[in-house]
Amino acid sequence: MSDKITKATRHVSQNEGLIFEKSSPGKRAFDLPSLDVPPVDPQEVLGDRHRGEGVAGFPEVSEIEVVRHFTRLSTWNYAIDLGMYPLGSCTMKYNPRVNEFIARLDGISTEHPLQPSELSQGCLKILELLEDCLREITGMDAVTLQPAAGAQGELTGLLLIRAYLESQGDPRKTVLIPDSAHGTNPASAVIAGYRIENIQSDSRGQIDLAKLRERVTEDVAALMITNPSTLGVFEQRISDIAEALHSRGALLYMDGANMNALAGITRPGDFGVDVMHLNLHKTFSTPHGGGGPGAGPVAMKKILEPFRPIPVLIGKRNGELALEENRPQSIGRVKAFSGNFGVLARALAYILAYGPGIRQATEDAVLNANYIRKRLEDVFDLPYDLPSMHEVVFSDAWQKATGVNTMDIAKRLIDYGFHPYTTAFPLIVPGAMMIEPTESESKEECDLFVEAMRAIAREASSNRELVKQAPHTTRVGRLDEVTAARKPILRWKGTDHSAA
Ligand SMILES: *Cc1c(COP(=O)(O)O)cnc(C)c1O
C-alpha cells in the first residue's frame, strides 16, 4: 500500500467537519405524508406571538448524517465509560446506571414542581427520604436540599451562620480560612459579607492549633475548613478545632464536597461541625463533567435550623407531606422550588443502592488512593507525607530538574489512554499532581494507570522532548492554552473552519 493511500484512508472519520458544512438546501431527515385536512395559516391560528421565523442558517441534513456526525464527535471525547478519570469525583466518577434508570422513570422525570401537592407526594417522599439519609450520613440535625452546587451550599451555610449570630445580637465580621481550603470558600465568605483571614497550614498540612486559638477573637464568626483538605489529608485535631471555636462563640463550617472520604466511617456532626455542604454531584454520583446540574445540600445543627431556606419540607399534615413557606427567620429562597430534583433523585438512588455498603465505597476510594500513592511514591515527590484519604497529591519536584513539569506529564498521560489528573491544584503545592481514582476502579485499572505514570517518569529523564511535546496520538497536538484562554473563538464564523 502506498503512503498516499494509507494517509487517505486512515481516520477519515476523524476529519469530521461542521454539521453546517454538510447542509444542502431542502435536505431533511423525514418526510411527512401529504395533508388529508384543509391547510390553515399558522400565523392566523397562532397569532404572531407564537410564530418564529426559523433559525437562520440551520443545517439541512439527512438522518444518517446527523447520527454519524454526532456519533463520530462523541468518539473524540474521553469518557468514563472508556477508562479512568484520575480527576476523580470532582469531575467525573463512575455513575452507576441504576441512578440514571431511576431518574428517568415516569413520575420522576415528568413531574412539575407547580402541580398540586396531592399529586407530588411521591416526589416529596423522595426529598424527605434523601434529607433523612443525609442527616444520618452527616450526623447533623437538619438538611436543606435547595442549593444547586457546592459553592452555593457554602454561601447558604454562611448566610445561616450570619442569620444565627445576628439573631443572638452578636454579628461578627470575620471568617477564618486555611490555605488548604478549596478556592470557592473565600469567595463564598466574601459574597456572604465577611472579611476573610487566611490561616497557614503547618508542614504536615494540618491547622496549627495554637495559632488558631490566638486568631479566634470575638470578631470571628466561623472557620471554614475543607476536610479532607485539598491535600487529601484528614484534619486530625478537628474536635479540638471545633472546641477552640465554640469556646469563643464562633461556629465551624465544613466543606464536605469530598464526603466520599468519610461517608459511613465518621460523621462531621459527631466531631463538632455546625454546618456543612455536600456535593451530591461528586460524592453521590451525578454526571457533571460537562458542567451539568449539581446539588449542594447543606446539613446543619439545630441552632441553625430556624434559618433554613424556604420552602421547608415538613412532615405529614392531614396525612400529606407539605412544603412550608411561612418561616419568619428564614434566610429566604436560594434556588427555585426544591433544588435540582433530578440530581436529588440520582443521589437517593445511589445511597439506597449501597445502603450500609456506602462505608465500603468510602473504604475502596481510600484504598485505591493509597495503593496508587504507594506504587508511585518512589518516582514522584510526595510533599505531605500523611496517609491519603480519597486522593493523593504528588508534585513534579523530581522531574523539574529535566524541565518536565506537571502539565507535560498530564499531557503525556493522554497518549497512554488516560484522562489527565488535576494539575497545579492545590495551590499550596507547587507543580501539584492530584490523583483521585475513586471507589469504582479495579486493581487492574489502577495498575494500568500506575504503569503509565511510571513509564512517563522514565521518559522524563530518557526522552524529555517526547514528554514535553505530548500528546502525540490525539487529533490535535499541544494547544496554545494561553491564547485559547485569552482569545477564545466561541462563534462559528463561516464555512472555512480551518481558518478559525
Ligand atoms: C468541587 C468543590 C467545591 C465547589 O463545588 P461546586 O459544585 O463546583 O460549586 C467546593 N469545595 C470542594 C472541596 C470541592 O471539591
The ligand as a Gaussian input file, in Angstrom:
#p B3LYP/6-31G(d) Opt

LIG

0 1
 C      -15.894000      20.996000      43.948000
 C      -15.650000      21.586000      45.262000
 C      -16.318000      22.753000      45.661000
 C      -17.253000      23.529000      44.733000
 O      -18.349000      22.786000      44.329000
 P      -19.184000      23.230000      43.030000
 O      -20.323000      22.287000      42.978000
 O      -18.255000      23.118000      41.870000
 O      -19.628000      24.649000      43.246000
 C      -16.083000      23.226000      46.929000
 N      -15.221000      22.612000      47.757000
 C      -14.548000      21.495000      47.408000
 C      -13.615000      20.843000      48.390000
 C      -14.736000      20.938000      46.150000
 O      -14.073000      19.831000      45.808000

